[in-house]
Structure formats: C-alpha cells, structure tokens
Amino acid sequence: MDQYLVIGPDGKEFGPIDLNGLQQWIREGRVLKQTRVRKNDGPAMAAESLPEVAETFAPPPQPVLTPPIVTTVPIPSEFRAWQFIGQGWELFKPHWLHLCLMMLILSLVGAIPYAGPFLAAGFMVSVNRAVLGLLAGRAPRVEMMFTASDRYLQGLVAAVIMGLVLPIAFLCLIVPGIYLALLWSQTYLVLADTNQDFWAAMQASIDVTKGYRWEIFCLWLAYFLIMILGLLVFCVGVYVAHAVGTIAFALAYRFLQFRQQHPQAQMVTV
C-alpha cells in the first residue's frame, strides 16, 4: 500500500499516511493543491500532481436546476383531453377577440401559395408564446404575433424539416407518420418557451412526450372534433376552435413538463 508524507511550509514532514488518509486531509483543508507531498520514496511534488487525488480536489458537481413552470391556472393531475379543451374554452372567453384575430392572421399567412404553411410556422411560435403567457396571467394581444422574431427562423427550419419528413412517413405507412408527428408535436411550444434551436427543440419534444403519446393523440382527436363543430358555425367558429385547441395544447405541454421534472409529485401551480 502506498504511503504519503506531507511536507509543511517549514519543511516538517507529517505522516506517513495511506491514500484514504491523504484524501481526508484534502477534504479537511489540511492539504492544499500546492502542498508538497512525497509518495513512498519518490521526490516531493505538489499534491495536485498526484492523479489518485485529482478527483478529491475537483469541485463538487453543481446541481442542474430546472426553471420553475409558471402558471396561474390549475393543471389537472391526469392527462385528460376534454378537460384541457374545457379549460381552454374558459381561458379563451375573456380574450376571444385578440385570440380569434391571431388565428385569422395565422390562417391568412398559411394560405399564401406554396410557402404559406412554412411561413405560418414562425408565427405559430409567436402565438404559442402568447398563449403560454396567458397561462402565466398575461393577457394576449394581437401585436404579440410580431414580437418573436428571435424564434421565427428556428420555427421556419423546424417546419421545413417536418414538412419534408412527415409526408414521406405518411406515404410509406400511416402509422409511422402519426408516430413521428406525435414525437414532434411539442416542437413549436418548446421553441416558444425556450432559447433552444430547432433540432434541440425537436429532441426536447420527443423527451417530454414520453409516456403520453397516446393521450396526445386523443387530444388531437378532440381538437379535430371541435374544428368540425367550428366549420358548422358558418366556418367562423374555426377560429374559435383553433384558439381553444391551441390553449388546450399549451396546458398539455405544461402538464408534460411538470410530469417530466417531477414524475412522483402532485400537480401544483404558482
């Protein structure tokens, strides 16, 4: 077993001690990085030069802190599609005009020939940012659609990738296309909520949806039904349905975030 002698500033030697003893002295602050140490019969050297104690000198890893999920509305403890839709409707009613105008602008941009769906993706990031703000107690305004220019390019690139990959997946086999769409379903919300680039946001969407993809699919079906109802109301109801559905998906995103960060905790709001 290796033995160590610790040499003090005055040249006095302390020891011998074994490796465990040396590591303990380092933790206690009795041996510093520049303290000279003699290992067995070798020459004296700075303690930090000994590879066997390098980790002892390394600072403890800092905990990874997750930013709090800020919401002023209650989020259900279970993923229930119609409950999210119902909450979306209640949140929509006080702000119906601004939200419907947002959806109208979004549909007009999306109707631009060829490039419309891709251009609308950037505005979708802005809409999601406004809706997430609504969940945090901030009233949505139409002008918010034009305040997320910092994320527009990322949304556009994500739309191009999904616009190329998803149709191919659907053409090959419908199920893989649906599955990929579920994996990437939270991409625009992640882009609206964070500073991640498009690829990191797509990966984050895959991570946050784990364990809840069937439930997200059921929310899609519920959204599809209210869109049909919106079409029956002179088509104008589509903007209402789209706004309610967008809020419902934002609520689901906050639910998924909380479950990812606190899998065993009860759902709480701040």
For each residue, the residues with C-beta under 8 A, 3 or more apart:
1: 18 19
2: 18 19 39 40
3: 15 16 17 18 39 40
4: 15 16 17 18 19 21 22 37 38 39
5: 13 14 15 16 37 38
6: 13 14 15 17 22 25 30 31 35 36 37 47
7: 11 12 13 14 35 36 37 38 44
8: 11 12 13 14
9:
10:
11: 7 8
12: 7 8
13: 5 6 7 8 38
14: 5 6 7 8 17
15: 3 4 5 6 21
16: 3 4 5
17: 3 4 6 14 21 22 25
18: 1 2 3 4 21 22
19: 1 2 4 22 23 52 53
20: 23 24
21: 4 15 17 18 24 25
22: 4 6 17 18 19 25 26 31 37 47 53
23: 19 20 26 27 53 56
24: 20 21 27 28
25: 6 17 21 22 28 30 31
26: 22 23 29 30 31 32 47 53 56 57
27: 23 24 56
28: 24 25
29: 26 32
30: 6 25 26
31: 6 22 25 26 35 37 47
32: 26 29 35 47
33: 46 47 48 57
34: 46 47 48
35: 6 7 31 32 46 47
36: 6 7 44 45 46 47
37: 4 5 6 7 22 31 44 45 46 47 50
38: 4 5 7 13 41 42 43 44 45
39: 2 3 4 42 45 50
40: 2 3
41: 38
42: 38 39 45
43: 38
44: 7 36 37 38
45: 36 37 38 39 42 49 50
46: 33 34 35 36 37 49
47: 6 22 26 31 32 33 34 35 36 37 50 53 57
48: 33 34 53 54 57
49: 45 46
50: 37 39 45 47 53 54
51: 54
52: 19
53: 19 22 23 26 47 48 50 56 57
54: 48 50 51 57 58
55: 58
56: 23 26 27 53
57: 26 33 47 48 53 54
58: 54 55
59:
60:
61:
62:
63:
64:
65:
66: 261
67:
68: 270
69: 254 257 258 261 270
70: 135 136 270
71: 75 135 136 254 269 270
72: 135 136 137 269 270
73: 87 91 135 251 269
74: 87 267 269
75: 71 251 254 255 258 267 269
76: 79 80 83 84 255 267
77: 266 267
78:
79: 76 84 212 215 219 252 255 256
80: 76 83 84
81: 84 85 215 218 219 221 222 248
82: 85 86 222
83: 76 80 86 87
84: 76 79 80 81 87 88 219 222 248 249 251 252 255
85: 81 82 88 89 219 222 223 226 244 245 248
86: 82 83 89 90
87: 73 74 83 84 90 91 247 248 251
88: 84 85 91 92 243 244 245 246 247 248 251
89: 85 86 92 93 244
90: 86 87 93
91: 73 87 88 94 95 134 135 247
92: 88 89 95 96 99 240 243 244 247
93: 89 90 96
94: 91
95: 91 92 98 99 134 139 140
96: 92 93 99 100 240 243
97: 100 101
98: 95 101 102 139 140 141 142
99: 92 95 96 102 103 140 243 246 247
100: 96 97 103 104 239 240 243
101: 97 98 104 105 142
102: 98 99 105 106 127 130 140 142 144 145 243
103: 99 100 106 107 127 238 239 242 243 246
104: 100 101 107 108 239
105: 101 102 108 109 123 142 145
106: 102 103 109 110 120 123 124 127 145 242
107: 103 104 110 111 238 239 242
108: 104 105 111 112
109: 105 106 112 116 119 120 123
110: 106 107 116 117 119 120
111: 107 108 116
112: 108 109 115 116 119
113: 116
114:
115: 112 118 119
116: 109 110 111 112 113 119 120
117: 110 120 121 159 163
118: 115 121 156 159 160 163
119: 109 110 112 115 116 122 123 156
120: 106 109 110 116 117 123 124 159
121: 117 118 124 125 155 156 158 159 188
122: 119 125 126 148 151 152 153 155 156 159
123: 105 106 109 119 120 126 127 145 152
124: 106 120 121 127 128 155 188
125: 121 122 128 129 148 151 152 154 155 188 191 192
126: 122 123 129 130 144 145 146 147 148 151 152 192
127: 102 103 106 123 124 130 131 144 145 246
128: 124 125 131 132 188 189 191 192 193 246 250
129: 125 126 132 133 144 147 148 151 192 193
130: 102 126 127 133 134 140 141 144 145
131: 127 128 134 135 140 246 247 250
132: 128 129 135 136 189 192 193 250 253 254
133: 129 130 136 138 140 144
134: 91 95 130 131 137 138 139 140 247 250
135: 70 71 72 73 91 131 132 247 250 251 254
136: 70 71 72 132 133
137: 72 134
138: 133 134
139: 95 98 134
140: 95 98 99 102 130 131 133 134 144
141: 98 130 144
142: 98 101 102 105 145
143: 146 147
144: 102 126 127 129 130 133 140 141 147 148
145: 102 105 106 123 126 127 130 142 148
146: 126 143 149
147: 126 129 143 144
148: 122 125 126 129 144 145 151 152 192
149: 146 152
150:
151: 122 125 126 129 148 154 155 191 192
152: 122 123 125 126 148 149 155 156
153: 122 156 157
154: 125 151 157 158 191 196 197 198 201
155: 121 122 124 125 151 152 158 159 188 191 198
156: 118 119 121 122 152 153 159 160
157: 153 154 160 161 198
158: 121 154 155 161 162 184 187 188 191 198 201 202
159: 117 118 120 121 122 155 156 162 163
160: 118 156 157 163 164
161: 157 158 164 165 198 202
162: 158 159 165 166 181 184 187 202
163: 117 118 159 160 166 167
164: 160 161 167 168
165: 161 162 168 169 180
166: 162 163 169 170 177 180 181
167: 163 164 170 171 177
168: 164 165 171 172
169: 165 166 172 173 176 177 180
170: 166 167 173 174 177 178
171: 167 168 177
172: 168 169 176 177
173: 169 170 176 177
174: 170 177 178
175: 178 179
176: 169 172 173 179 180
177: 166 167 169 170 171 172 173 174 180 181
178: 170 174 175 181 182 217
179: 175 176 182 183 213
180: 165 166 169 176 177 183 184
181: 162 166 177 178 184 185
182: 178 179 185 209 213 216 217
183: 179 180 205 206 209 213
184: 158 162 180 181 187 202 205 206
185: 181 182 205 209 216 220 249
186: 189 190 204 205 208 209 253 256
187: 158 162 184 190 191 198 201 202 204 205
188: 121 124 125 128 155 158 191 192
189: 128 132 186 192 193 205 249 250 253
190: 186 187 193 194 196 201 204 205 208
191: 125 128 151 154 155 158 187 188 194 196 198 201
192: 125 126 128 129 132 148 151 188 189
193: 128 129 132 189 190 253
194: 190 191 201 204
195:
196: 154 190 191 200 201 204
197: 154 200 201
198: 154 155 157 158 161 187 191 201 202
199: 202 203
200: 196 197 203 204
201: 154 158 187 190 191 194 196 197 198 204 205
202: 158 161 162 184 187 198 199 205 206
203: 199 200 206 207
204: 186 187 190 194 196 200 201 207 208
205: 183 184 185 186 187 189 190 201 202 208 209
206: 183 184 202 203 209 210
207: 203 204 210 260
208: 186 190 204 205 253 256 257 260
209: 182 183 185 186 205 206 212 213 216 256
210: 206 207 213 260
211: 259
212: 79 209 215 216 256 259
213: 179 182 183 209 210 216 217
214: 217 218
215: 79 81 212 218 219
216: 182 185 209 212 213 219 220 252
217: 178 182 213 214 220 221
218: 81 214 215 221 222
219: 79 81 84 85 215 216 222 223 248 249 252
220: 185 216 217 223 224
221: 81 217 218 224 225
222: 81 82 84 85 218 219 225 226 248
223: 85 219 220 226 227 241 245 248 249
224: 220 221 227 228
225: 221 222 228 229
226: 85 222 223 229 230 241 244 245
227: 223 224 230 231 238 241 242 245
228: 224 225 231 232
229: 225 226 232 233 237 241
230: 226 227 233 235 236 237 238 239 240 241 242
231: 227 228 235 237 238
232: 228 229 237
233: 229 230 236 237 240
234: 237
235: 230 231 238
236: 230 233 239 240
237: 229 230 231 232 233 234 240 241
238: 103 107 227 230 231 235 241 242
239: 100 103 104 107 230 236 242 243
240: 92 96 100 230 233 236 237 243 244
241: 223 226 227 229 230 237 238 244 245
242: 103 106 107 227 230 238 239 245 246
243: 88 92 96 99 100 102 103 239 240 246 247
244: 85 88 89 92 226 240 241 247 248
245: 85 88 223 226 227 241 242 248 249
246: 88 99 103 127 128 131 242 243 249 250
247: 87 88 91 92 99 131 134 135 243 244 250 251
248: 81 84 85 87 88 219 222 223 244 245 251 252
249: 84 185 189 219 223 245 246 252 253
250: 128 131 132 134 135 189 246 247 253 254
251: 73 75 84 87 88 135 247 248 254 255
252: 79 84 216 219 248 249 255 256
253: 132 186 189 193 208 249 250 256 257
254: 69 71 75 132 135 250 251 257 258
255: 75 76 79 84 251 252 258 259 267
256: 79 186 208 209 212 252 253 259 260
257: 69 208 253 254 260 261
258: 69 75 254 255 261 262 265 267
259: 211 212 255 256 262 263
260: 207 208 210 256 257 263
261: 66 69 257 258
262: 258 259 265
263: 259 260
264:
265: 258 262 268
266: 77
267: 74 75 76 77 255 258
268: 265
269: 71 72 73 74 75
270: 68 69 70 71 72
